[in-house]
Amino acid sequence: MTDTFNFSCTYSIPETIANNIRSAQFGDGYKQIAMSGINPTSESWDLNNNSFIEEAKRLRDFLISHVATSFWWVNPWGEKKLYRVKSDSIKTSFLNNQYITTSFTFEQAFAP
């Protein structure tokens, strides 16, 4: 069974749309472009969470365990999709000994 991400996040966050395309440029200026693959468009989200240390620990554990395993998340558009945590994107900042800011990136996944 696939987990669901239920932590609160800051929604002043950028969405990045990536398109996987193939192109061929010809000498006369003509350029031929075609989408590549079954899922040629994917999205990623840079997110932040501000929480006290107990919740920050639970969030950290969730993020670490979902780098290679997908989970469900409802993005700010209201779309429920599968995502994974981008490798090397988890960063924590201790504002004091009890309050922590965690930043991370979700990348769209297409299989559990």
C-alpha positions in Angstrom: 0.0 0.0 0.0 1.3 3.4 -0.9 1.7 6.1 1.8 0.2 9.5 1.7 2.1 12.7 2.6 0.0 14.6 5.2 2.4 17.2 6.6 1.7 20.9 6.3 3.9 22.8 3.9 4.5 26.4 2.9 2.6 27.2 -0.3 4.8 30.0 -1.6 6.5 27.2 -3.5 7.7 27.0 -7.1 6.5 24.2 -9.5 8.8 23.1 -12.2 7.5 21.4 -15.3 9.9 19.3 -17.3 9.2 18.1 -20.8 11.1 15.2 -22.4 11.4 16.0 -26.0 13.6 15.0 -29.0 14.5 17.5 -31.6 16.4 17.7 -34.8 17.7 21.0 -36.2 18.1 21.3 -39.9 20.4 23.6 -41.9 17.5 25.7 -43.3 16.3 26.7 -39.9 13.6 24.1 -39.6 13.4 22.3 -36.3 11.5 19.1 -35.8 10.3 18.4 -32.2 8.5 15.4 -30.8 7.5 14.3 -27.2 9.5 11.3 -26.0 8.2 8.4 -23.9 5.0 7.4 -22.3 5.1 10.2 -19.7 6.9 13.0 -21.5 5.8 15.7 -19.0 6.7 15.6 -15.3 6.6 18.1 -12.4 8.6 18.8 -9.3 7.9 21.0 -6.3 10.3 22.7 -3.8 8.6 22.6 -0.4 9.2 23.9 3.1 7.9 22.8 6.5 8.2 24.7 9.7 7.5 22.7 12.8 8.6 21.8 16.3 11.2 19.0 16.7 8.8 16.1 17.3 6.9 16.7 14.0 10.1 17.6 12.2 11.5 14.2 13.2 8.5 12.4 11.8 8.7 14.4 8.6 12.5 13.7 8.3 11.8 9.9 8.7 9.0 10.1 6.1 11.2 12.0 3.6 14.2 9.6 4.0 12.1 6.6 3.6 10.5 7.9 0.3 13.6 8.7 -1.8 13.2 5.4 -3.7 9.5 4.7 -2.8 6.6 6.7 -4.1 3.8 8.2 -2.1 0.5 10.1 -2.7 0.4 13.9 -2.4 -2.3 16.4 -3.3 -0.4 19.3 -4.9 -1.5 23.0 -4.7 -3.5 22.5 -7.9 -5.6 19.9 -6.0 -4.3 17.0 -8.1 -3.5 13.8 -6.2 -0.5 12.2 -7.8 2.5 10.0 -7.0 5.8 11.6 -6.0 9.2 10.7 -4.7 11.6 12.8 -2.6 14.4 14.1 -4.8 17.8 12.6 -3.8 19.9 15.0 -1.8 17.2 17.6 -1.5 16.4 17.3 2.2 17.8 20.2 4.2 17.1 21.2 7.8 17.7 24.5 9.6 17.5 24.7 13.3 15.9 28.1 14.2 16.4 27.2 17.9 16.7 23.9 19.8 13.0 23.2 19.3 11.8 24.8 16.0 13.0 23.5 12.7 12.6 24.5 9.0 12.9 21.6 6.6 13.1 22.1 2.8 12.9 19.3 0.3 11.8 18.6 -3.3 9.1 16.3 -4.6 9.5 14.8 -8.1 6.5 13.2 -9.9 6.6 9.4 -10.0 4.6 7.3 -12.4 4.7 3.9 -10.6 4.6 2.9 -6.9 
